[in-house]
Amino acid sequence: MNSFSLYLAGGQAIEAKRTLVMGILNATPDSFSDGGELENEAVIKKRVQEMIQSGADILDVGGESTRPGHQKVSEKEELGRILPVIGVIRNVSKTIPISVDTQKASVAKAALQAGASMINDVSALSDRKMANVINDFGCSVILMRNKPTGQDVIKGCKEQFEKIVKKAEKEGVGKNKILLDPGLGFGDLKKADYKTSPGSDPAANILLILGLQKYSLGLPVVIGASRKRFLGDITGVEKAKDRLTGSIAAAIMAQQAGAAIVRVHDVAETIQAFKNLS
């Protein structure tokens, strides 16, 4: 994997020379895998401590699910979910980078002011004010492919990223601040049509993992395969929480393909797998 820089709010930069592990903290009642699990401060603190002690490089906090059939939430509700989690994380660690998974510029700004470090935007700057927030805080942002790719998933993904990066640069976001996410498991996010390619097609999603260098445009790529439905289709495991084997296999493929970051639920197991490969 080529080294890359991760820019955090406040001016700090992390120079990464290996695949980083991002631990998922979903503060949502309807997440496809772990919805409703962060029910109180004690539970949040325990989960955060476990992830940090296991060696997580980044924690990703989300307050609005993007699972198939998800319900949109208001700014107030989303902030009510994520700000307490950010507060707990900062009580446990002043230094662990925190990524906030949001599509709303107002939520991103409040989260960064509360101690978050960077933004993970699955809508790729659909909120016209998001670029301003990124620029004001000088932080990195993850931008996701969120429309159908067509039959040639590599070509379709690359074409989307070319448009996404061009738009971001036009809005003042430096190319060095951008990371790309191929949106494994997603079809057309705007229409909530997850049957379109790659959707849950195992072959299409595996191609996006293994072929990431072909659509990355030379930018760092974030792979989020953990517990997703296409892994269940491959392994025959119905319950998302039970898809550990498939998740670890996908993380290893991503690491070997040169992913900058893998976004996972099972931090300890992923890091152990990576150590065994080194």
C-alpha positions in Angstrom: 0.0 0.0 0.0 1.2 3.5 -0.8 1.5 5.8 2.2 -1.1 8.5 2.6 -1.8 11.5 4.8 -4.9 11.8 7.0 -5.8 15.4 7.9 -7.6 15.9 11.2 -9.6 18.9 12.3 -7.2 21.3 14.2 -4.3 20.9 11.8 -2.8 17.6 12.8 -1.9 15.1 10.1 -1.3 11.4 10.3 1.1 9.8 7.9 0.0 6.2 7.3 2.2 3.5 5.8 -0.1 0.6 6.3 -3.8 -0.2 6.1 -5.6 1.5 9.0 -8.5 -0.1 10.9 -11.6 2.0 11.5 -14.0 0.7 14.2 -17.7 1.2 13.6 -19.9 2.8 16.3 -23.4 3.0 15.1 -25.5 5.2 17.4 -28.7 4.2 15.5 -31.6 2.0 16.5 -32.0 0.7 13.0 -28.5 -0.2 11.7 -28.5 -3.4 9.8 -26.0 -5.1 12.1 -25.7 -3.4 15.5 -28.6 -1.1 15.7 -29.6 -0.1 19.2 -26.6 -1.6 21.0 -25.1 1.7 22.2 -28.0 2.2 24.6 -26.3 4.1 27.4 -23.0 5.7 28.4 -21.6 2.7 30.2 -22.1 0.5 27.1 -20.6 3.1 24.8 -17.6 3.5 27.1 -17.0 -0.2 27.2 -17.2 -0.6 23.4 -14.9 2.4 22.9 -12.3 1.1 25.4 -12.4 -2.4 23.8 -11.8 -0.9 20.3 -9.0 1.3 21.4 -7.3 -1.4 23.4 -7.6 -3.7 20.4 -5.7 -1.3 18.3 -8.3 0.7 16.3 -6.7 3.5 14.4 -9.9 5.5 13.9 -13.5 5.3 15.3 -16.4 6.0 13.0 -19.5 7.4 14.6 -22.9 7.3 12.8 -26.3 8.6 13.8 -28.3 7.8 10.7 -28.5 4.4 9.2 -27.9 3.9 5.4 -29.1 0.3 5.4 -31.8 -0.7 2.8 -35.1 0.9 3.7 -33.6 3.2 6.3 -35.5 6.2 7.6 -34.1 9.7 7.3 -33.7 11.5 10.7 -33.7 15.2 11.6 -30.6 17.2 12.4 -31.6 17.4 16.0 -32.1 13.7 16.3 -28.9 12.8 14.6 -26.9 15.2 16.8 -28.7 13.8 19.8 -27.3 10.4 18.9 -23.7 11.2 17.9 -22.7 14.0 20.3 -22.9 11.9 23.4 -20.8 9.2 21.7 -18.2 11.7 20.7 -18.1 13.0 24.3 -17.6 9.5 25.7 -14.8 8.8 23.2 -13.0 12.0 24.1 -13.3 11.2 27.8 -11.6 7.9 27.1 -9.0 9.2 24.6 -8.1 12.7 23.6 -6.1 11.6 20.6 -8.0 8.8 18.8 -9.2 10.2 15.5 -13.0 10.3 15.2 -14.7 10.1 11.8 -18.4 11.2 11.7 -20.6 9.4 9.2 -23.1 12.1 8.1 -24.6 13.7 5.0 -25.6 16.9 6.8 -23.2 19.9 6.9 -24.7 21.2 10.1 -24.2 17.9 11.8 -20.6 17.7 10.5 -19.8 21.1 11.8 -21.3 20.5 15.3 -19.5 17.1 15.5 -16.1 18.6 14.5 -16.6 21.4 17.1 -17.4 18.7 19.7 -14.1 16.9 19.1 -14.5 14.8 15.9 -11.6 14.7 13.5 -12.9 14.1 9.9 -16.1 13.4 7.9 -17.4 10.3 6.2 -20.0 11.4 3.7 -21.8 8.7 1.8 -23.7 11.2 -0.3 -20.4 12.7 -1.6 -21.1 16.4 -0.8 -24.8 16.4 -1.7 -25.2 19.1 1.0 -23.9 22.2 -0.7 -22.5 23.5 2.6 -20.5 20.4 3.4 -17.5 21.5 1.4 -17.4 24.7 3.4 -17.3 22.8 6.6 -14.5 20.5 5.3 -12.5 23.6 4.2 -13.1 25.5 7.4 -11.8 22.7 9.6 -9.1 21.6 7.1 -9.9 17.9 7.6 -10.1 14.8 5.4 -13.3 13.6 4.0 -14.4 10.2 2.7 -16.6 10.4 -0.4 -18.6 7.4 -1.4 -19.9 6.2 -4.8 -23.7 6.2 -4.4 -25.2 5.6 -7.8 -25.5 2.4 -9.9 -22.3 1.4 -11.7 -23.7 -0.4 -14.6 -22.5 -3.9 -15.6 -18.8 -2.9 -15.7 -18.5 -2.0 -12.0 -14.8 -0.9 -12.2 -15.4 1.4 -15.1 -18.7 2.7 -13.6 -17.0 3.3 -10.2 -14.1 5.1 -11.7 -16.3 7.4 -13.8 -18.3 8.3 -10.7 -15.2 9.1 -8.7 -13.9 11.3 -11.5 -17.1 13.4 -11.3 -17.1 13.3 -7.4 -13.5 14.5 -7.2 -14.0 17.1 -9.9 -17.0 18.5 -8.0 -15.1 18.5 -4.7 -12.1 20.3 -6.1 -14.4 22.9 -7.7 -15.9 23.5 -4.3 -12.4 24.0 -2.8 -11.7 20.7 -1.2 -8.1 19.8 -1.8 -7.5 16.5 -3.6 -5.1 15.6 -0.7 -8.0 15.7 1.7 -10.1 13.2 -0.2 -10.5 9.5 0.4 -12.8 7.3 -1.8 -15.3 4.6 -0.8 -16.6 2.4 -3.5 -19.9 1.8 -1.6 -19.9 -1.9 -1.3 -23.4 -3.3 -1.1 -25.0 0.0 -2.3 -26.9 0.4 -5.5 -28.6 3.7 -6.1 -28.6 5.4 -2.6 -30.8 8.3 -3.6 -33.6 6.1 -4.8 -33.0 3.5 -2.1 -32.7 0.9 -4.9 -30.2 -1.6 -3.6 -30.9 -4.1 -6.4 -28.9 -2.2 -8.9 -25.3 -3.1 -9.4 -23.3 -3.8 -7.3 -26.0 -4.0 -4.6 -25.8 -7.4 -3.0 -24.1 -9.1 -6.0 -21.1 -11.0 -4.5 -19.1 -11.0 -7.7 -19.5 -7.2 -8.3 -18.5 -6.4 -4.7 -15.4 -8.7 -4.7 -14.3 -7.0 -8.0 -14.5 -3.6 -6.3 -12.3 -4.8 -3.5 -9.7 -6.6 -5.6 -9.7 -3.9 -8.3 -9.5 -0.9 -6.2 -6.3 0.4 -7.7 -8.1 0.6 -11.1 -10.6 3.2 -9.9 -8.8 4.9 -7.1 -7.5 7.8 -9.3 -4.4 7.6 -7.1 -6.3 8.5 -4.0 -6.6 6.5 -0.7 -9.5 4.0 -0.8 -11.7 3.0 2.2 -13.3 -0.4 2.1 -16.4 -1.1 4.2 -17.4 -4.7 3.7 -18.0 -5.7 7.3 -21.0 -7.9 7.9 -22.7 -6.8 4.6 -25.4 -8.8 2.9 -23.2 -9.9 -0.1 -20.9 -11.6 2.4 -23.9 -13.5 3.7 -24.8 -14.5 0.2 -21.3 -15.9 -0.3 -21.0 -17.7 3.1 -24.7 -18.7 3.5 -24.8 -16.8 6.9 -28.1 -15.1 7.3 -27.5 -13.0 10.5 -25.2 -10.0 10.0 -23.6 -10.4 13.4 -22.5 -13.9 12.5 -20.6 -12.9 9.3 -17.2 -12.6 11.0 -15.5 -15.1 8.7 -16.6 -13.4 5.6 -15.8 -10.0 7.1 -12.3 -11.0 8.0 -11.7 -12.5 4.5 -12.9 -9.3 2.9 -10.7 -7.1 5.1 -7.7 -9.3 4.2 -8.5 -9.0 0.5 -8.8 -5.2 0.9 -5.5 -5.0 2.8 -3.7 -7.0 0.1 -5.3 -5.0 -2.7 -3.9 -1.8 -1.1 -6.8 -0.3 0.8 -5.9 2.7 2.9 -8.6 2.0 5.5 -10.9 -0.9 6.3 -14.1 0.0 8.1 -15.1 -2.9 10.4 -17.3 -3.9 13.3 -14.9 -6.5 14.6 -11.7 -4.6 15.4 -9.8 -7.1 17.5 -10.3 -9.9 15.1 -9.4 -7.8 12.1 -6.2 -6.6 13.6 -5.2 -10.1 14.7 -5.7 -11.3 11.2 -3.5 -8.5 9.8 -0.8 -9.3 12.4 -0.8 -12.9 11.3 -0.2 -11.8 7.8 2.7 -9.5 8.5 
